[in-house]
Amino acid sequence: MSRIGMRPVAIPQGVKVTVEPTVFHVEGPKGRLSQEYRPDIAIAVKNGEAVVERKNDSKQAKAYHGLYRSLLNSMVTGVSQGFKRALVINGVGYRAEVQGNFLVLSIGYSTDVVAVIPDGLKVSVEQNGQKVVIEGIDLAKVGKFASEVRSLREPEPYKGKGIRYEEEKIRRKVGKTGVK
């Protein structure tokens, strides 16, 4: 039995979950999300909770059981509270700015790096261009865009220059000391 799949998803006030034969929709104050699901899974909404059940005990159905419960939970959280991911830019002359639908990064290359901000995401720059905050209702989109921005200049272990997640710790190396 999936321990994650067995737990019901609490639906907060103002969030509406609609289940169709192959798709479920979650609508809340921040927006609307949809997700297709496999016929091996059944989703029932009652008493302010959504319960995900599987129709058989095949290995594939067991895997989908926990998956769709987690997806439903993150969708409910996204439309009610939203998701946020912060990136810190560290380096002399490194900075970021938002220009319309583009994130322009000056990160030590000969030209600025331009990243297109996906639809449904809001990007803001704080602390004089040293912190990029990505917000949205879809957890996968927020995480994917944050990882794409981070991969443009990953932090290096000697001086710590680059783009890192706000809560990320960089293991620093000492380097050459010049002692014989």
TORKOL-4160 file (C-alpha; in steps of 0.2 Angstrom, whole numbers, padded with zeros to 4 digits, m for minus):
180
<pt num="1" X="0000" Y="0000" Z="0000"/>
<pt num="2" X="0006" Y="0017" Z="m0004"/>
<pt num="3" X="0008" Y="0027" Z="0012"/>
<pt num="4" X="0007" Y="0043" Z="0003"/>
<pt num="5" X="m0008" Y="0038" Z="m0008"/>
<pt num="6" X="m0018" Y="0033" Z="0007"/>
<pt num="7" X="m0018" Y="0050" Z="0015"/>
<pt num="8" X="m0033" Y="0062" Z="0010"/>
<pt num="9" X="m0029" Y="0079" Z="0003"/>
<pt num="10" X="m0037" Y="0093" Z="0013"/>
<pt num="11" X="m0046" Y="0105" Z="0002"/>
<pt num="12" X="m0045" Y="0123" Z="0010"/>
<pt num="13" X="m0059" Y="0136" Z="0009"/>
<pt num="14" X="m0061" Y="0144" Z="m0008"/>
<pt num="15" X="m0053" Y="0129" Z="m0018"/>
<pt num="16" X="m0064" Y="0119" Z="m0029"/>
<pt num="17" X="m0059" Y="0101" Z="m0035"/>
<pt num="18" X="m0068" Y="0094" Z="m0050"/>
<pt num="19" X="m0066" Y="0076" Z="m0056"/>
<pt num="20" X="m0070" Y="0070" Z="m0074"/>
<pt num="21" X="m0067" Y="0052" Z="m0081"/>
<pt num="22" X="m0049" Y="0056" Z="m0086"/>
<pt num="23" X="m0045" Y="0074" Z="m0080"/>
<pt num="24" X="m0046" Y="0083" Z="m0063"/>
<pt num="25" X="m0047" Y="0102" Z="m0061"/>
<pt num="26" X="m0042" Y="0112" Z="m0046"/>
<pt num="27" X="m0048" Y="0130" Z="m0046"/>
<pt num="28" X="m0044" Y="0143" Z="m0032"/>
<pt num="29" X="m0040" Y="0161" Z="m0029"/>
<pt num="30" X="m0023" Y="0161" Z="m0038"/>
<pt num="31" X="m0029" Y="0152" Z="m0053"/>
<pt num="32" X="m0034" Y="0135" Z="m0061"/>
<pt num="33" X="m0024" Y="0119" Z="m0065"/>
<pt num="34" X="m0028" Y="0103" Z="m0074"/>
<pt num="35" X="m0020" Y="0086" Z="m0074"/>
<pt num="36" X="m0024" Y="0070" Z="m0083"/>
<pt num="37" X="m0024" Y="0054" Z="m0074"/>
<pt num="38" X="m0024" Y="0035" Z="m0078"/>
<pt num="39" X="m0039" Y="0024" Z="m0078"/>
<pt num="40" X="m0031" Y="0013" Z="m0064"/>
<pt num="41" X="m0035" Y="0027" Z="m0052"/>
<pt num="42" X="m0051" Y="0034" Z="m0045"/>
<pt num="43" X="m0052" Y="0051" Z="m0036"/>
<pt num="44" X="m0067" Y="0055" Z="m0025"/>
<pt num="45" X="m0071" Y="0072" Z="m0017"/>
<pt num="46" X="m0081" Y="0072" Z="m0001"/>
<pt num="47" X="m0082" Y="0082" Z="0016"/>
<pt num="48" X="m0069" Y="0094" Z="0011"/>
<pt num="49" X="m0056" Y="0081" Z="0006"/>
<pt num="50" X="m0050" Y="0072" Z="m0009"/>
<pt num="51" X="m0046" Y="0054" Z="m0008"/>
<pt num="52" X="m0036" Y="0045" Z="m0022"/>
<pt num="53" X="m0039" Y="0026" Z="m0023"/>
<pt num="54" X="m0033" Y="0013" Z="m0035"/>
<pt num="55" X="m0044" Y="0001" Z="m0044"/>
<pt num="56" X="m0032" Y="m0014" Z="m0044"/>
<pt num="57" X="m0016" Y="m0019" Z="m0036"/>
<pt num="58" X="m0004" Y="m0020" Z="m0051"/>
<pt num="59" X="0013" Y="m0013" Z="m0049"/>
<pt num="60" X="0009" Y="0002" Z="m0061"/>
<pt num="61" X="m0007" Y="0006" Z="m0051"/>
<pt num="62" X="0003" Y="0007" Z="m0035"/>
<pt num="63" X="0015" Y="0019" Z="m0042"/>
<pt num="64" X="0002" Y="0030" Z="m0050"/>
<pt num="65" X="m0008" Y="0030" Z="m0033"/>
<pt num="66" X="0006" Y="0040" Z="m0024"/>
<pt num="67" X="0010" Y="0050" Z="m0039"/>
<pt num="68" X="m0007" Y="0057" Z="m0042"/>
<pt num="69" X="m0010" Y="0060" Z="m0024"/>
<pt num="70" X="0006" Y="0071" Z="m0023"/>
<pt num="71" X="0001" Y="0080" Z="m0039"/>
<pt num="72" X="m0016" Y="0084" Z="m0032"/>
<pt num="73" X="m0009" Y="0090" Z="m0016"/>
<pt num="74" X="0003" Y="0102" Z="m0024"/>
<pt num="75" X="m0010" Y="0108" Z="m0036"/>
<pt num="76" X="m0022" Y="0112" Z="m0021"/>
<pt num="77" X="m0007" Y="0121" Z="m0012"/>
<pt num="78" X="m0002" Y="0131" Z="m0028"/>
<pt num="79" X="m0020" Y="0138" Z="m0032"/>
<pt num="80" X="m0022" Y="0143" Z="m0013"/>
<pt num="81" X="m0005" Y="0149" Z="m0008"/>
<pt num="82" X="0007" Y="0148" Z="m0023"/>
<pt num="83" X="0025" Y="0143" Z="m0024"/>
<pt num="84" X="0041" Y="0153" Z="m0022"/>
<pt num="85" X="0059" Y="0150" Z="m0026"/>
<pt num="86" X="0073" Y="0162" Z="m0023"/>
<pt num="87" X="0090" Y="0162" Z="m0032"/>
<pt num="88" X="0105" Y="0172" Z="m0025"/>
<pt num="89" X="0118" Y="0179" Z="m0037"/>
<pt num="90" X="0135" Y="0180" Z="m0030"/>
<pt num="91" X="0150" Y="0188" Z="m0040"/>
<pt num="92" X="0158" Y="0205" Z="m0044"/>
<pt num="93" X="0148" Y="0213" Z="m0057"/>
<pt num="94" X="0135" Y="0199" Z="m0057"/>
<pt num="95" X="0117" Y="0206" Z="m0057"/>
<pt num="96" X="0100" Y="0202" Z="m0064"/>
<pt num="97" X="0085" Y="0213" Z="m0071"/>
<pt num="98" X="0068" Y="0210" Z="m0078"/>
<pt num="99" X="0064" Y="0218" Z="m0094"/>
<pt num="100" X="0046" Y="0214" Z="m0100"/>
<pt num="101" X="0045" Y="0195" Z="m0102"/>
<pt num="102" X="0064" Y="0193" Z="m0101"/>
<pt num="103" X="0076" Y="0190" Z="m0087"/>
<pt num="104" X="0092" Y="0198" Z="m0091"/>
<pt num="105" X="0108" Y="0191" Z="m0082"/>
<pt num="106" X="0125" Y="0199" Z="m0082"/>
<pt num="107" X="0135" Y="0184" Z="m0075"/>
<pt num="108" X="0153" Y="0186" Z="m0081"/>
<pt num="109" X="0151" Y="0181" Z="m0099"/>
<pt num="110" X="0155" Y="0194" Z="m0113"/>
<pt num="111" X="0137" Y="0197" Z="m0117"/>
<pt num="112" X="0122" Y="0197" Z="m0106"/>
<pt num="113" X="0112" Y="0181" Z="m0104"/>
<pt num="114" X="0093" Y="0182" Z="m0108"/>
<pt num="115" X="0080" Y="0170" Z="m0102"/>
<pt num="116" X="0062" Y="0170" Z="m0107"/>
<pt num="117" X="0050" Y="0170" Z="m0093"/>
<pt num="118" X="0037" Y="0156" Z="m0095"/>
<pt num="119" X="0019" Y="0160" Z="m0095"/>
<pt num="120" X="0011" Y="0158" Z="m0078"/>
<pt num="121" X="0027" Y="0164" Z="m0068"/>
<pt num="122" X="0031" Y="0180" Z="m0060"/>
<pt num="123" X="0049" Y="0185" Z="m0058"/>
<pt num="124" X="0055" Y="0199" Z="m0048"/>
<pt num="125" X="0073" Y="0205" Z="m0044"/>
<pt num="126" X="0078" Y="0211" Z="m0026"/>
<pt num="127" X="0093" Y="0217" Z="m0017"/>
<pt num="128" X="0101" Y="0227" Z="m0031"/>
<pt num="129" X="0099" Y="0213" Z="m0043"/>
<pt num="130" X="0107" Y="0200" Z="m0032"/>
<pt num="131" X="0092" Y="0190" Z="m0028"/>
<pt num="132" X="0079" Y="0183" Z="m0041"/>
<pt num="133" X="0062" Y="0177" Z="m0034"/>
<pt num="134" X="0052" Y="0166" Z="m0045"/>
<pt num="135" X="0033" Y="0164" Z="m0041"/>
<pt num="136" X="0019" Y="0154" Z="m0048"/>
<pt num="137" X="0005" Y="0141" Z="m0045"/>
<pt num="138" X="0013" Y="0127" Z="m0054"/>
<pt num="139" X="0026" Y="0118" Z="m0043"/>
<pt num="140" X="0034" Y="0110" Z="m0059"/>
<pt num="141" X="0036" Y="0126" Z="m0069"/>
<pt num="142" X="0043" Y="0136" Z="m0054"/>
<pt num="143" X="0056" Y="0122" Z="m0051"/>
<pt num="144" X="0060" Y="0120" Z="m0069"/>
<pt num="145" X="0063" Y="0138" Z="m0073"/>
<pt num="146" X="0073" Y="0140" Z="m0057"/>
<pt num="147" X="0085" Y="0126" Z="m0061"/>
<pt num="148" X="0087" Y="0133" Z="m0079"/>
<pt num="149" X="0092" Y="0150" Z="m0072"/>
<pt num="150" X="0104" Y="0141" Z="m0060"/>
<pt num="151" X="0112" Y="0131" Z="m0073"/>
<pt num="152" X="0117" Y="0146" Z="m0083"/>
<pt num="153" X="0131" Y="0149" Z="m0070"/>
<pt num="154" X="0132" Y="0136" Z="m0057"/>
<pt num="155" X="0141" Y="0141" Z="m0041"/>
<pt num="156" X="0160" Y="0136" Z="m0041"/>
<pt num="157" X="0168" Y="0129" Z="m0025"/>
<pt num="158" X="0183" Y="0141" Z="m0023"/>
<pt num="159" X="0176" Y="0158" Z="m0022"/>
<pt num="160" X="0157" Y="0154" Z="m0022"/>
<pt num="161" X="0153" Y="0164" Z="m0038"/>
<pt num="162" X="0138" Y="0160" Z="m0048"/>
<pt num="163" X="0119" Y="0157" Z="m0045"/>
<pt num="164" X="0113" Y="0147" Z="m0031"/>
<pt num="165" X="0097" Y="0143" Z="m0022"/>
<pt num="166" X="0094" Y="0154" Z="m0007"/>
<pt num="167" X="0094" Y="0139" Z="0005"/>
<pt num="168" X="0108" Y="0130" Z="m0004"/>
<pt num="169" X="0125" Y="0128" Z="0005"/>
<pt num="170" X="0140" Y="0128" Z="m0006"/>
<pt num="171" X="0155" Y="0117" Z="0000"/>
<pt num="172" X="0170" Y="0128" Z="m0002"/>
<pt num="173" X="0187" Y="0121" Z="m0006"/>
<pt num="174" X="0203" Y="0129" Z="0001"/>
<pt num="175" X="0214" Y="0129" Z="m0015"/>
<pt num="176" X="0232" Y="0131" Z="m0016"/>
<pt num="177" X="0240" Y="0139" Z="0000"/>
<pt num="178" X="0258" Y="0142" Z="m0007"/>
<pt num="179" X="0265" Y="0132" Z="0008"/>
<pt num="180" X="0279" Y="0120" Z="0004"/>
